[in-house]
Amino acid sequence: MQSRFVLSDPERFEDANVDVLSDPRNYVFGFGRRICPGRHFAEDAIWLAITHIVSIFDIEKAYNADGGEITPAVHFRPGLTSPPAEFKGKIYPRSSELVSLILAGHLHE
């Protein structure tokens, strides 16, 4: 009987779980028995936030003095979480009704 911890060919490392472990989304929530129990809730909450932002706001690139679009360079700040560097852009609500909806939602906090 072969152990689940021993590979079929010890001379070569062929593990079906390598692709799953190399997914960078898994690093955020930990591994094994110390994996974050709220990881599914966190991913769903982030997904909902992104969909709400995209549905309510128009997001465009910034424009230079000549009227041409400025394509931001992809740079990240150093650190543990390495957030993206600041870039110029234009974000505005899609309609005045959405502005009133957003403002009404903040009155109850």
C-alpha positions as CSV (number, residue, x, y, z in Angstrom):
1,M,0.0,0.0,0.0
2,Q,1.4,3.4,-1.0
3,S,1.3,6.3,1.4
4,R,-0.4,9.5,0.3
5,F,2.8,11.3,1.3
6,V,5.1,9.3,-0.9
7,L,5.2,10.1,-4.6
8,S,5.1,7.3,-7.2
9,D,8.5,8.1,-8.6
10,P,10.8,9.6,-5.8
11,E,13.3,10.7,-8.5
12,R,10.9,13.1,-10.0
13,F,8.6,15.6,-8.3
14,E,5.2,15.2,-9.9
15,D,2.4,16.3,-7.7
16,A,-1.1,17.1,-8.8
17,N,-1.5,19.7,-6.0
18,V,1.4,21.9,-7.2
19,D,-0.8,24.0,-9.4
20,V,-3.3,24.6,-6.6
21,L,-0.6,25.6,-4.1
22,S,1.2,27.9,-6.6
23,D,-2.0,30.0,-7.0
24,P,-1.2,33.4,-5.3
25,R,-4.7,33.7,-4.0
26,N,-4.0,30.8,-1.6
27,Y,-1.0,32.6,0.0
28,V,-3.2,35.3,1.5
29,F,-5.3,33.0,3.6
30,G,-2.7,30.5,4.8
31,F,-2.3,26.8,4.4
32,G,-3.3,23.5,6.0
33,R,-5.1,23.5,9.3
34,R,-4.2,27.2,9.9
35,I,-6.1,28.3,6.8
36,C,-8.4,31.3,7.4
37,P,-11.9,30.1,8.0
38,G,-13.3,33.3,6.7
39,R,-11.6,33.2,3.3
40,H,-14.8,32.5,1.3
41,F,-16.6,35.3,3.1
42,A,-13.6,37.7,2.4
43,E,-13.5,36.7,-1.3
44,D,-17.3,37.2,-1.7
45,A,-17.2,40.6,0.1
46,I,-14.4,41.8,-2.1
47,W,-16.3,40.6,-5.2
48,L,-19.4,42.4,-4.1
49,A,-17.5,45.6,-3.5
50,I,-15.9,45.5,-6.9
51,T,-19.2,44.8,-8.7
52,H,-20.9,47.7,-6.9
53,I,-18.1,50.1,-7.7
54,V,-18.1,49.1,-11.4
55,S,-21.9,49.3,-11.7
56,I,-22.2,52.7,-10.0
57,F,-19.1,54.6,-11.3
58,D,-17.6,55.2,-14.7
59,I,-13.8,54.7,-14.5
60,E,-11.6,56.2,-17.2
61,K,-8.0,56.9,-17.8
62,A,-6.7,60.5,-17.2
63,Y,-6.0,62.8,-20.1
64,N,-2.9,65.0,-20.7
65,A,-3.0,68.6,-21.8
66,D,-3.2,67.6,-25.5
67,G,-6.3,65.4,-24.8
68,G,-4.5,62.1,-25.2
69,E,-5.1,59.3,-22.7
70,I,-2.5,58.6,-20.1
71,T,-1.9,54.9,-19.7
72,P,-0.7,54.3,-16.2
73,A,2.5,52.3,-15.7
74,V,2.2,49.1,-13.6
75,H,4.2,49.7,-10.5
76,F,3.8,48.3,-7.0
77,R,5.0,49.8,-3.7
78,P,7.3,47.7,-1.6
79,G,6.0,46.1,1.6
80,L,4.3,43.0,2.9
81,T,1.1,43.5,0.8
82,S,2.8,45.4,-2.1
83,P,-0.1,47.7,-3.0
84,P,-0.2,49.3,-6.4
85,A,1.5,52.7,-6.8
86,E,-0.7,55.8,-7.2
87,F,-1.8,56.7,-10.7
88,K,-4.0,59.3,-12.3
89,G,-7.5,58.5,-13.4
90,K,-11.1,59.7,-13.5
91,I,-13.9,58.2,-11.5
92,Y,-17.4,59.7,-11.5
93,P,-21.0,58.4,-10.9
94,R,-23.0,57.2,-13.8
95,S,-26.1,59.3,-12.9
96,S,-27.4,61.9,-10.5
97,E,-29.8,59.3,-9.1
98,L,-26.9,57.1,-8.1
99,V,-25.3,60.1,-6.3
100,S,-28.5,60.5,-4.2
101,L,-28.6,56.8,-3.6
102,I,-25.0,56.8,-2.3
103,L,-25.6,59.8,-0.1
104,A,-28.8,58.4,1.3
105,G,-26.9,55.2,2.3
106,H,-24.4,57.1,4.3
107,L,-27.0,59.0,6.3
108,H,-27.9,55.9,8.3
109,E,-24.4,55.0,9.6
